[in-house]
């Protein structure tokens, strides 16, 4: 079901054996055609959610739309490699889909584990793809800020600390205080993370120099490499400018959210099929799901995503059916910066959630205001 509004009105009413619908189409039509969807759901015997973590937030229209057509359906399946991406509350949304008319909000971890035992069929990649080559543990490469980076970093950090303290005084009695503070802290941290990649208006940094060394070594061996970053201007663009000093432009492709679908498809096709194209540079959000990049067995994370599950999914663009070699992963971390603090906190939260399901993670949305203040060097007691 994917066409104009008028055509979808017709498609929703056609009796078929199988319906294939995107989450976004269902969400949009749920807002406008709730009566139509209610009648549509009466014809269903089974609903299968692929990438079921798309309904992780129970308050979104996407989750509400899925649950609205599944209430009276006898069979419901949810498929996901990362059923938790933020926190344990996300299990509640999945459970409400799988077991309607029950409440799960106040369950303990042990109670959640018992429920999962009765409904979850879990298969590890190593069990079902025994012929798949090994994915080696990430090799962590640590860097110091360059002198110019350090100057920018410390100046910006001090400026933001002062700004945030002033902001606190202005909004401390506002009803949405926590939300406003968190959004401002996230913005501040985003800028600090970008400085860890490159100083403003420069393409030079310790990370960039090491990246060129690795890529040059691989290129000399005709090996392809996939590079992931979170940023376009302070990531993809500057990385490519660096790589063009050691490679020809036609040896590099980029992939990010600003590209048109046909441009994205062309980038993937060229990287996979053209032996001379050796480097794929993409943002984790745009390129981390749905692509097959098994022509490479090397992955470099130029910076960290807030969510380790996103990074695992990104790794699996290379580590999947079709891969013939062991997969090597490099992760770049800047020492004594917010990158180290965020990594440490996310690892702590991941360990906590691992008590429920192994392959899960933490995201910035689940990080507390207290943690965010700590990342930027402000004591929660000051606020």
PyMOL commands that set and color helices and strands:
alter all, ss='L'
color gray80, all
select helices_A, chain A and resi 5-11+23-32+34-41+52-55+61-70+89-98+109-119+125-128+147-171+177-197+206-220+232-243+249-251+261-273+284-287+308-315+338-353+364-366+369-375
alter helices_A, ss='H'
color red, helices_A
select strands_A, chain A and resi 46-49+75-78+139-143+225-229+252-255+279-283+298-301+328-334
alter strands_A, ss='S'
color yellow, strands_A
deselect
rebuild
show_as cartoon
